[in-house]
Amino acid sequence: MLADPIIFPAIDPIIVSLGPVAIRWYGLMYLIGLGFAYFLAMREVKANRSPFTKQQVSDLIFYGFMGAVLGGRLGYVFFYQFELFLQDPLYLFQIQQGGMSFHGGLLGVIFVLIMFARKTKLTLFQIGDFVAPLVPIGLGAGRFGNFLNGELWGRTTDVPWGIVFPGAGPLPRHPSQLYEFVLEGIVLFIIVFWYTRSKRAVGSAGGLFLLGYGCFRFIVEYFRQPDDHLGLLTLGMSMGQWLSLPMVFAGAIVMAIAFKLDSKKAQ
């Protein structure tokens, strides 16, 4: 006989309200991720392991965050709600209805890095290596925020840790948000951070991040509930999996190029 399923507790998405200002769990998670990225980046500057000054780091993190937010919104609308956008183009600006895409946010950040590379006369590979370990904790914090909000739940399951989420029906589901929190946040950070502590080919750390995230996200998508209006697509894969495959290939290609360039330098 199966034990009673875990019932998701009633967690108010608002931590505290101060008049018209409300502090939400999801917003707090974003601040934690941003704060950690800033702390780690400044730590690298003080240890002379950064190609940037403190001011450049502050600018990079600020504009990178803006690129992630704007790109995330554009990506969600064009990847997941394009038909709705065609019906009502103003939907793009209806951010109060929510909707962010990591893959869109990634494209936004890459655009910022390209612009920053031109400004600082550094290569995209150099900047990508510096940014790679700054990102995973923020991603993990965002997924934990999804869990606290009781959103983006997983597929139905009979595992002992299955959770009945509000609005998701009576059956227990995989807490896929926590799977992503662990894999895309903690594990990916440990892998990339450890890799950057030793001598490596320039560009390989950025490639490792793309490869690692793409693989982890692809795996977790098998446990995550597909978007209702999209369902599973070609070959039974979700939109998240189709968007993650290019990341895997791009990461592998970037690492291969980085190793090839590094071997040429050593000759």
Phi, psi and omega in degrees: 000128181288143177289161178299138181291159177284129178263126181297128182291154179283098181255121178290124180297342178262121180287309180206146177244132177238087185066233180282352182265126180238130177263118184255154180302316183296319177295322178297320179297320176299317180295322178297314179297317179294317180296319179294318179300317180295316180299312182293321180296315179294328176296322178291322178298313181296331181270008180059034176250017182239140175278002185244160170276171178300319180294320179295323177296316178300316179296318181298315181292319179297308182290329175295320178296317178297320178296322179294318182292310181294316178294323179297320179290314179298319180296318180298315182294315185278331179275323189246336185228037186296321179297320178294323177296320179296326179286323182214092182303335180291349177301332179304328184262001182273063185292343179294342178274358178080182178112103177223146179240128178298316184296324174293319177298322178298316178297322177296318179293318179300320177300316179297318180296322178297315178297321181291324178296319179295323183288322185264356180065025175258166178274158177297327178297318180297314182291322179299321178296322181290321185282329188311311181284351181279342191271317190304320182297321177297320178296317179296318178298321178297319178293324177293326175296321175300320180294314179298328179279353181065039183233166180053046182287175183266187179281162180297149185204165174243017177291152184300335182264013177298145185236137174272109182268143178297133180084001182249013180091178186275351185269145178291150183229158175297133172282068186298336177299322180286327175299316180291323178303316182286309186286307185281342180259285187290306184296314180297321177298314181300316181296309184291318181296316179299319181296323182283352180280348182242170179296136186208166176287136180298126180102341184290329179292318176297319177296321179297321177298312180299315180296314182295312180298315181302316179294312181297316180295319179301317181293312184296331180299338176289342180253346183269140179292124178295156177301132185303319185281351179249320184064204177271141184259206181305140181064018178071020181257152180278168176301320179301323179289319179295325179283337181277332181302314177300329178295318180298311180296316181297318179297317180295319180294316179299317179295320180297316178296318181298315180293323179294315179296322181292322180292327178293321179295326184284344182284000000 
